[in-house]
Amino acid sequence: MGGQRLVLVTCFCLRCSGLDWYEFGDFCYKPFEEKKTWHQAQDACRKVGAELVSILSLTDLFPFPASSDVWTGLNDLITPGFFMWSDELLVPFTYWAPGEPNNHAGFSEDCVEISTNGTQSWWNDLNCDAHQDWICMICEFS
């Protein structure tokens, strides 16, 4: 597959590690309402053994009733124009807003947020130094 790596993730007997983590499918998610840059949010997730959220199916978009825009793990930091999840999972589908990704106004927009207008959500590329809320994701084994 020409430089791409397929990573299969399977979880059994999932247990989320606290009341502030939410189980959905095979993963636990924790939203943070504290503005950070993409790199700061990624570091915060990794400190608790998690990653910024990866969205692997359309169904995965809907457990997040976001009232604000949030960072995801999607980025093109390694290869411009080639987006991948920070946990190295492949991107099986995309849910870009119309006209995205676009490096708006010539800015380097290498990180991706879930952008919302309150009723609809989509992906938007954004400068990694912007300050956003974020969601961590973890797969726990028992």
CYANA upper distance limits for C-alpha pairs under 8 A (distance plus 0.5 A):
  1 MET  CA      5 ARG  CA      7.89
  5 ARG  CA     88 GLU  CA      8.50
  5 ARG  CA     90 LEU  CA      8.22
  6 LEU  CA     89 LEU  CA      7.55
  6 LEU  CA     90 LEU  CA      7.18
  7 VAL  CA     88 GLU  CA      7.92
  7 VAL  CA     89 LEU  CA      6.41
  7 VAL  CA     90 LEU  CA      7.99
 10 THR  CA     26 ASP  CA      7.97
 11 CYS  CA     26 ASP  CA      6.35
 11 CYS  CA     27 PHE  CA      8.24
 11 CYS  CA    139 CYS  CA      6.91
 11 CYS  CA    140 GLU  CA      7.27
 11 CYS  CA    141 PHE  CA      6.65
 12 PHE  CA     26 ASP  CA      8.17
 12 PHE  CA    140 GLU  CA      8.47
 12 PHE  CA    141 PHE  CA      6.55
 12 PHE  CA    142 SER  CA      7.78
 13 CYS  CA    141 PHE  CA      6.94
 13 CYS  CA    142 SER  CA      6.45
 14 LEU  CA     23 GLU  CA      8.44
 14 LEU  CA     26 ASP  CA      7.35
 14 LEU  CA     27 PHE  CA      7.79
 14 LEU  CA    139 CYS  CA      7.95
 14 LEU  CA    140 GLU  CA      6.18
 14 LEU  CA    141 PHE  CA      6.44
 14 LEU  CA    142 SER  CA      7.16
 15 ARG  CA     23 GLU  CA      8.21
 15 ARG  CA     28 CYS  CA      8.37
 15 ARG  CA    140 GLU  CA      6.91
 15 ARG  CA    141 PHE  CA      7.92
 15 ARG  CA    142 SER  CA      7.61
 16 CYS  CA     21 TRP  CA      6.35
 16 CYS  CA     22 TYR  CA      7.27
 16 CYS  CA     23 GLU  CA      6.80
 16 CYS  CA     28 CYS  CA      6.17
 16 CYS  CA    140 GLU  CA      7.63
 17 SER  CA     21 TRP  CA      7.03
 20 ASP  CA     30 LYS  CA      6.83
 21 TRP  CA     28 CYS  CA      6.42
 21 TRP  CA     29 TYR  CA      5.84
 21 TRP  CA     30 LYS  CA      5.21
 21 TRP  CA     31 PRO  CA      8.44
 22 TYR  CA     28 CYS  CA      5.76
 22 TYR  CA     29 TYR  CA      5.55
 22 TYR  CA     30 LYS  CA      6.77
 23 GLU  CA     27 PHE  CA      6.39
 23 GLU  CA     28 CYS  CA      4.92
 23 GLU  CA     29 TYR  CA      6.89
 24 PHE  CA     28 CYS  CA      6.74
 24 PHE  CA     29 TYR  CA      7.99
 24 PHE  CA     63 PRO  CA      7.70
 26 ASP  CA    139 CYS  CA      7.23
 27 PHE  CA    137 MET  CA      7.06
 27 PHE  CA    138 ILE  CA      6.21
 27 PHE  CA    139 CYS  CA      5.32
 27 PHE  CA    140 GLU  CA      7.72
 28 CYS  CA    137 MET  CA      6.13
 28 CYS  CA    138 ILE  CA      5.78
 28 CYS  CA    139 CYS  CA      6.78
 28 CYS  CA    140 GLU  CA      8.15
 29 TYR  CA     53 VAL  CA      8.10
 29 TYR  CA    135 ILE  CA      7.13
 29 TYR  CA    136 CYS  CA      6.09
 29 TYR  CA    137 MET  CA      5.05
 29 TYR  CA    138 ILE  CA      7.05
 30 LYS  CA    135 ILE  CA      6.00
 30 LYS  CA    136 CYS  CA      5.69
 30 LYS  CA    137 MET  CA      7.09
 31 PRO  CA    133 ASP  CA      8.22
 31 PRO  CA    134 TRP  CA      6.46
 31 PRO  CA    135 ILE  CA      4.74
 31 PRO  CA    136 CYS  CA      6.91
 32 PHE  CA    133 ASP  CA      6.26
 32 PHE  CA    134 TRP  CA      5.83
 32 PHE  CA    135 ILE  CA      6.42
 32 PHE  CA    136 CYS  CA      8.41
 33 GLU  CA    133 ASP  CA      5.47
 33 GLU  CA    134 TRP  CA      7.45
 34 GLU  CA    132 GLN  CA      7.80
 34 GLU  CA    133 ASP  CA      5.77
 34 GLU  CA    134 TRP  CA      8.13
 35 LYS  CA    131 HIS  CA      5.44
 35 LYS  CA    132 GLN  CA      5.02
 35 LYS  CA    133 ASP  CA      5.29
 35 LYS  CA    134 TRP  CA      8.25
 36 LYS  CA     40 GLN  CA      6.20
 36 LYS  CA     41 ALA  CA      6.18
 36 LYS  CA    130 ALA  CA      7.99
 36 LYS  CA    131 HIS  CA      5.04
 36 LYS  CA    132 GLN  CA      5.93
 36 LYS  CA    133 ASP  CA      7.02
 36 LYS  CA    134 TRP  CA      8.38
 37 THR  CA     41 ALA  CA      6.61
 37 THR  CA    128 CYS  CA      6.54
 37 THR  CA    129 ASP  CA      5.40
 37 THR  CA    130 ALA  CA      5.89
 37 THR  CA    131 HIS  CA      5.13
 37 THR  CA    132 GLN  CA      6.96
 38 TRP  CA     42 GLN  CA      6.59
 38 TRP  CA     71 TRP  CA      6.99
 38 TRP  CA    111 CYS  CA      7.46
 38 TRP  CA    128 CYS  CA      5.63
 38 TRP  CA    129 ASP  CA      7.01
 38 TRP  CA    130 ALA  CA      7.82
 38 TRP  CA    131 HIS  CA      7.89
 38 TRP  CA    132 GLN  CA      8.11
 39 HIS  CA     43 ASP  CA      6.62
 39 HIS  CA    128 CYS  CA      7.61
 39 HIS  CA    129 ASP  CA      8.37
 40 GLN  CA     44 ALA  CA      6.65
 41 ALA  CA     45 CYS  CA      6.76
 41 ALA  CA     52 LEU  CA      7.83
 41 ALA  CA     71 TRP  CA      8.25
 41 ALA  CA    134 TRP  CA      7.02
 42 GLN  CA     46 ARG  CA      6.71
 42 GLN  CA     51 GLU  CA      6.89
 42 GLN  CA     52 LEU  CA      6.23
 42 GLN  CA     73 GLY  CA      8.12
 43 ASP  CA     47 LYS  CA      6.70
 44 ALA  CA     48 VAL  CA      7.52
 45 CYS  CA     49 GLY  CA      7.03
 45 CYS  CA     50 ALA  CA      5.38
 45 CYS  CA     51 GLU  CA      5.69
 45 CYS  CA     52 LEU  CA      6.73
 45 CYS  CA    136 CYS  CA      6.05
 45 CYS  CA    137 MET  CA      8.38
 46 ARG  CA     50 ALA  CA      5.42
 46 ARG  CA     51 GLU  CA      6.22
 49 GLY  CA    138 ILE  CA      7.69
 50 ALA  CA    136 CYS  CA      6.51
 50 ALA  CA    137 MET  CA      6.03
 50 ALA  CA    138 ILE  CA      5.26
 50 ALA  CA    139 CYS  CA      8.41
 51 GLU  CA     73 GLY  CA      7.59
 51 GLU  CA     86 SER  CA      7.63
 51 GLU  CA     87 ASP  CA      6.99
 51 GLU  CA    136 CYS  CA      5.97
 51 GLU  CA    137 MET  CA      5.95
 51 GLU  CA    138 ILE  CA      7.06
 52 LEU  CA     71 TRP  CA      7.79
 52 LEU  CA     72 THR  CA      5.89
 52 LEU  CA     73 GLY  CA      5.02
 52 LEU  CA     86 SER  CA      7.58
 52 LEU  CA    134 TRP  CA      7.78
 52 LEU  CA    135 ILE  CA      6.39
 52 LEU  CA    136 CYS  CA      5.03
 52 LEU  CA    137 MET  CA      6.42
 53 VAL  CA     71 TRP  CA      8.37
 53 VAL  CA     72 THR  CA      5.51
 53 VAL  CA     73 GLY  CA      5.88
 53 VAL  CA    135 ILE  CA      6.14
 53 VAL  CA    136 CYS  CA      5.69
 53 VAL  CA    137 MET  CA      5.41
 54 SER  CA     72 THR  CA      6.89
 54 SER  CA     73 GLY  CA      6.17
 54 SER  CA     74 LEU  CA      7.38
 54 SER  CA     85 TRP  CA      6.56
 54 SER  CA     86 SER  CA      8.29
 54 SER  CA     87 ASP  CA      8.15
 54 SER  CA     89 LEU  CA      8.27
 54 SER  CA    137 MET  CA      7.85
 55 ILE  CA     60 ASP  CA      6.08
 55 ILE  CA     61 LEU  CA      7.02
 56 LEU  CA     60 ASP  CA      6.95
 56 LEU  CA     91 VAL  CA      7.23
 56 LEU  CA     92 PRO  CA      6.70
 56 LEU  CA     93 PHE  CA      7.67
 57 SER  CA     61 LEU  CA      7.74
 57 SER  CA     92 PRO  CA      7.76
 57 SER  CA     93 PHE  CA      7.34
 58 LEU  CA     62 PHE  CA      8.08
 58 LEU  CA     93 PHE  CA      8.49
 58 LEU  CA     95 TYR  CA      8.49
 59 THR  CA     63 PRO  CA      8.41
 66 ALA  CA     70 VAL  CA      8.04
 66 ALA  CA    116 THR  CA      7.62
 66 ALA  CA    118 GLY  CA      8.02
 67 SER  CA    116 THR  CA      7.66
 67 SER  CA    118 GLY  CA      6.48
 68 SER  CA    115 SER  CA      7.79
 68 SER  CA    116 THR  CA      6.96
 68 SER  CA    118 GLY  CA      8.35
 68 SER  CA    133 ASP  CA      7.80
 69 ASP  CA    113 GLU  CA      6.87
 69 ASP  CA    114 ILE  CA      6.06
 69 ASP  CA    115 SER  CA      5.09
 69 ASP  CA    116 THR  CA      6.38
 69 ASP  CA    132 GLN  CA      6.99
 69 ASP  CA    133 ASP  CA      7.09
 70 VAL  CA    113 GLU  CA      5.76
 70 VAL  CA    114 ILE  CA      5.83
 70 VAL  CA    115 SER  CA      7.32
 70 VAL  CA    132 GLN  CA      6.05
 70 VAL  CA    133 ASP  CA      5.15
 70 VAL  CA    134 TRP  CA      5.01
 70 VAL  CA    135 ILE  CA      7.31
 71 TRP  CA    111 CYS  CA      8.30
 71 TRP  CA    112 VAL  CA      6.70
 71 TRP  CA    113 GLU  CA      4.81
 71 TRP  CA    114 ILE  CA      6.87
 71 TRP  CA    132 GLN  CA      6.71
 71 TRP  CA    133 ASP  CA      6.81
 71 TRP  CA    134 TRP  CA      5.08
 71 TRP  CA    135 ILE  CA      7.21
 72 THR  CA    111 CYS  CA      8.33
 72 THR  CA    112 VAL  CA      6.36
 72 THR  CA    113 GLU  CA      5.91
 72 THR  CA    114 ILE  CA      7.23
 72 THR  CA    134 TRP  CA      7.26
 72 THR  CA    135 ILE  CA      7.30
 73 GLY  CA     85 TRP  CA      5.61
 73 GLY  CA     86 SER  CA      5.37
 73 GLY  CA     87 ASP  CA      7.89
 73 GLY  CA    111 CYS  CA      8.12
 73 GLY  CA    112 VAL  CA      7.62
 74 LEU  CA     83 PHE  CA      6.80
 74 LEU  CA     84 MET  CA      5.96
 74 LEU  CA     85 TRP  CA      4.85
 74 LEU  CA     86 SER  CA      6.64
 74 LEU  CA    111 CYS  CA      6.69
 74 LEU  CA    112 VAL  CA      5.87
 74 LEU  CA    113 GLU  CA      8.43
 75 ASN  CA     83 PHE  CA      5.61
 75 ASN  CA     84 MET  CA      6.18
 75 ASN  CA     85 TRP  CA      6.85
 75 ASN  CA     86 SER  CA      7.53
 75 ASN  CA    110 ASP  CA      5.87
 75 ASN  CA    111 CYS  CA      4.87
 75 ASN  CA    112 VAL  CA      6.36
 76 ASP  CA     80 PRO  CA      5.65
 76 ASP  CA     81 GLY  CA      6.46
 76 ASP  CA     82 PHE  CA      5.89
 76 ASP  CA     83 PHE  CA      4.89
 76 ASP  CA     84 MET  CA      6.86
 76 ASP  CA    110 ASP  CA      5.59
 76 ASP  CA    111 CYS  CA      7.18
 77 LEU  CA     83 PHE  CA      8.46
 77 LEU  CA    110 ASP  CA      6.12
 77 LEU  CA    111 CYS  CA      7.93
 79 THR  CA     83 PHE  CA      8.11
 80 PRO  CA    110 ASP  CA      7.95
 83 PHE  CA     91 VAL  CA      8.03
 84 MET  CA     88 GLU  CA      6.90
 84 MET  CA     89 LEU  CA      7.36
 84 MET  CA     90 LEU  CA      6.57
 84 MET  CA     91 VAL  CA      6.51
 85 TRP  CA     89 LEU  CA      5.97
 85 TRP  CA     90 LEU  CA      7.16
 85 TRP  CA     91 VAL  CA      7.42
 94 THR  CA    123 TRP  CA      8.47
 95 TYR  CA    122 TRP  CA      6.20
 95 TYR  CA    123 TRP  CA      6.19
 96 TRP  CA    100 GLU  CA      6.10
 96 TRP  CA    101 PRO  CA      7.42
 96 TRP  CA    122 TRP  CA      6.10
 96 TRP  CA    123 TRP  CA      4.94
 96 TRP  CA    124 ASN  CA      6.69
 97 ALA  CA    101 PRO  CA      8.42
 97 ALA  CA    122 TRP  CA      5.74
 97 ALA  CA    123 TRP  CA      6.10
 97 ALA  CA    124 ASN  CA      6.68
100 GLU  CA    123 TRP  CA      8.17
100 GLU  CA    124 ASN  CA      6.56
100 GLU  CA    125 ASP  CA      7.30
101 PRO  CA    124 ASN  CA      6.80
101 PRO  CA    125 ASP  CA      5.87
102 ASN  CA    109 GLU  CA      8.21
102 ASN  CA    125 ASP  CA      7.52
103 ASN  CA    107 PHE  CA      5.82
103 ASN  CA    108 SER  CA      6.05
103 ASN  CA    109 GLU  CA      5.41
103 ASN  CA    110 ASP  CA      8.39
103 ASN  CA    125 ASP  CA      7.45
103 ASN  CA    126 LEU  CA      7.84
104 HIS  CA    108 SER  CA      8.42
104 HIS  CA    109 GLU  CA      7.85
107 PHE  CA    127 ASN  CA      7.54
108 SER  CA    126 LEU  CA      8.21
108 SER  CA    127 ASN  CA      6.36
109 GLU  CA    125 ASP  CA      5.90
109 GLU  CA    126 LEU  CA      4.83
109 GLU  CA    127 ASN  CA      4.58
109 GLU  CA    128 CYS  CA      7.13
110 ASP  CA    125 ASP  CA      6.86
110 ASP  CA    126 LEU  CA      6.81
110 ASP  CA    127 ASN  CA      6.49
110 ASP  CA    128 CYS  CA      6.74
111 CYS  CA    125 ASP  CA      6.08
111 CYS  CA    126 LEU  CA      5.93
111 CYS  CA    127 ASN  CA      6.68
111 CYS  CA    128 CYS  CA      5.73
112 VAL  CA    123 TRP  CA      6.99
112 VAL  CA    124 ASN  CA      6.04
112 VAL  CA    125 ASP  CA      4.89
112 VAL  CA    126 LEU  CA      6.26
113 GLU  CA    123 TRP  CA      6.28
113 GLU  CA    124 ASN  CA      5.97
113 GLU  CA    125 ASP  CA      6.91
113 GLU  CA    126 LEU  CA      7.42
114 ILE  CA    121 SER  CA      6.83
114 ILE  CA    122 TRP  CA      6.08
114 ILE  CA    123 TRP  CA      5.33
114 ILE  CA    124 ASN  CA      6.98
115 SER  CA    121 SER  CA      5.99
115 SER  CA    122 TRP  CA      5.97
115 SER  CA    123 TRP  CA      6.41
115 SER  CA    124 ASN  CA      6.76
116 THR  CA    120 GLN  CA      6.12
116 THR  CA    121 SER  CA      4.79
116 THR  CA    122 TRP  CA      7.09
117 ASN  CA    121 SER  CA      7.26
126 LEU  CA    130 ALA  CA      7.75
